[in-house]
Amino acid sequence: MSRVSVEISDHIAHVTLTRGDKMNALDQAMLEAIVEAGEGLIGNREVRAVVVSGEGDAFCAGLDVMSFAGFAGKDPEALLMPREFGQSNLFQRVCTVWRDIEVPVIAALHGVCFGGGMQIALGADMRIAAPATKLAVMEMKWGLIPDMGGMALLPKLMRADEMRKLIYSAAPVLGDEAQRMGLVTELVEDPLARAKELAGEIAGKSPTAIRAAKALAAYAESGASEAEILLEESRVQASLIGKPEQMEVVMANMQKRAPKF
């Protein structure tokens, strides 16, 4: 059974979770397929933006409960502690892989976005959700803690006390509350259509500048000092000024046309 599809058109990679009959729940094959899809986009110069969505009635319902049986017989340390993907294990890579793609990633959320699904979405640059979408850090329901990369990102998005409430309670929140908390970027009735629209806008910008902006934003979030961030900001800007893409943007603006890259 197919788990993930990747289609590239007009410089936008459309990554779709295709286990809709199971609400895109995560089993071993699904985890591996998501990571493979993300890894396959790293370094792809044709791609200028990525949209991640789920088919059917949900973005992702989290870990497939039937997978618990398969994991139960394994040594937890042997399962979780190896770093197969740099600083991440397989479970964490479904979140961190989107951060390593050099261009903006937009997650379109609908239905439910629970547990591992929530952490996949956290890896995106932006999250667009329908108002009725339910989001939850669900692991505590099963006596677990969020362990799929979310703990590296949640503290950057929301207040510490609200983050703790989400983790401790495992209670879902609707789209408007998730937006207030900082988990959702935009609320719209058709998240996928809006994600595609936004991806199209981004794909029309200077590819070099967009990639530089994503890398600089990550650097600014990395804990670097103010002096280091200011120096990196200047270095990146100097690498863009006067180069062919930047000059094309200037000329396009002056001639009131779309730039050509």
N, C-alpha and C positions, 0 to 999 in steps of 0.2 A: 504494500500500500504506500502510495506517495505521501510524504509528510510535509514537504516544502516545495514551492515552485519559485523560480526566479526568472523574470522577464525584463529585458532592457529595451526601452523605447524612448526616443527623444532625450537621451542621456539620463534617464531616470530608471533606476533598478526597482522593480516592484517585487518585493519578497512577500509571499503569501503562505501562511500556515494552512495546510490543506487537509487537516484531519478533522474536518467540520462535523462529521458524525459523532465524534468524541469531544466536541467543544474544544478541539485543538489541545487536548490534555497531553502532557509531556511524558512519554515513555522513553526508553533508551534510544530507540530508533529516531524519535522526534528530536531529542537533544542533539544527537549526532548530525541530523539533517540540518538543523538550525545553525549549528556551528559551521558546518561545511558551506552553507549558503553565505554566511557572513564572511568567512575566511576567503571565499572565492571572489568577493568584491574588493578586498584590500589590494591596493595597487592598480586597480582597473581605471585607467585614465579616461575611458569613454564615459564613465559614470560621474555625474555631477551632483546627484541627490539620490536618496534611497527612501522608499516608502515601505513600511512593514505593517501588514494587516493579517487578519484571520478570516477564513471563510466560514460560512454558516452563521450560527447564532451567537458566537462569542469570539473575542480576540484570543483568549487562552484561559482555560479553567485551572491551570496549575498542574502539578504533578498528577499523573494518572494513578489513582489509588491502587490499581492492580499491579503497578510497578513496585509497590512496597514489598510484595511477596518476593520478588526477584532480588531486591536489595537486602532483604532481611537475612539471607543466608551468607552474606559477605561480611568480611571484616571491615567495620566502618572506617578505620584509619587507612586501610589499604585502598578503600574506595574513594576517600575524600582528600587525603593528604598529598598524593602525588600531584606535581604541577605539570600537567601535560601541555599546557599552553602558556608558556612563560611564567607569569605570576598566578595563573588561574588553573583550576581543575576543570573537567568537562562541564559540570553543573554551573560553575561561575562564568564559563566562557560564553554561555548563551546570553549573558548580559554584557560582558566586557568586550565582546567582538565588535559590537556596534560603535564603541568608543574608538576602536582602532581603525575603522574605515575612515578614510581621510576626508570624506565629504559629509554634509549634514544628513542625519537619519531622522525620519519622522515616523512615529508610531501612530496608527489610526486605531482607536479603541472603541469597541462596542460590546454590548452584552455584558460579559464578566471578564475581569482582568485580575486573576487571583494568584497568589503565591508566586510560583515560578514565572507565570505570565506577567505578573506585575514587575518582576525583576528584569524580564526581557524588555519591557517598555521603559524601565528606568535607564537602560543603556542607550536609548535613543536621545538625540539632541532635543527633541520636542515631542510632546504627546498631545494629540487632538482626540477628544472624546465626545460621545453623545451624552446629553444630560442624564439619560437613564442608565448609563454605564455604571456598573458596580466594581469598585476597586478594593482590594484587600491584600494586606501582608498576612497570608493565611496560615503560615507554618505552625504557629502556636496551637492551632486547632488539633494538630497531630502530635503535640508535645515536642515540637522542634523550634529552631530559630531560623530566621531568613539566612540562607547560606548560598545563594546563587548570585552573589555580587551586589545585591541591593544595599548591604551595609556600607559599602564604599561610596554609595551615591545618595542614599536617603538624607544623611546629615547635611549635604550641600543644598538640598531642595526645601527643607522644612524645619520648623522649630523643633527643638529637642524634645519638649514635652509631648507634642502631638505625634512625633515619630514613635516615642515610647508607647503612647496609647494605642497606636495602630498595631505595633508589634505585640504588646501584651494581650490585647483584647481579641485580635484576629477578626475584628468586626469590619464588615464592608462599609464603604462610604460611597455615596452617589457622586456623579460628575461635578456638581456645583461645589460640594464640600471638598472634593479632591482638588479642584482648581483653587479654592481659597487656601488650602494647605500648601500649595505649590507643586502638587504632583501632576497637574494637568495644565497645559499651556493655553489651549483654546477649547471652548465648548460649542459644538455645532450639531445640527440634526444629522448631517451626513459626514462623519469624520473622514471617510475614505476619499470622498470627492474633494473635501477641503485639503487633505494631505497631498493629494495629487496636484491641486491648484498651487499650493505653496511650494511643492517640489519643482513645479514648472517655473515659478518665479525665481527660485534659487538657481535652477539650471540655466537661466538666461543671464546670470551675473558672471563676472570674470572667474573662470575655474581656478586660476591660481590664487586670486584673492580670497575666494571662499575656502579653499583648502588651508590657506595661511590663517584665516580667521578662526577656523575650528581648532587648529593646532595651538594658536595663541590663547584661545579661551581655555583649553585644557591646561596649558602651562600656568595660566593665571589662577586656576583652581587647585594647582598641585601643591600648594604650600610654599611656593617660592616667596622670597622677600619682596617688599615693594620695590627696592632698588633693582632686583633681578628682573621683575616684571616690566618695569619701565625700560630697562636696557633691551629686553627681548622685544618689546613693542617697537622700539626704534629700529632695531635690527631688521625685523620683519618688514616694517614700512619701507625702509631703505631698499629692500630687495624687490619691492613692487614698483616703486616710483620710476616712471620713464620707460618701463619695459613694454614690449609690444601689446600685451593684453590691456595694460592700464592706459596706454595711449589710444587704443581702439575704443575703450569706454569713454574717454574724453571726447574723441571725435564723434562718436555715436550720439552723445548728449548734445553736442553743439549742432549736429545735423538733424536732431530730433528723429532718430531711427533706432532700431534695435541693434546692439552690438553683434558682431560676427566673430566667433572664436573657432 
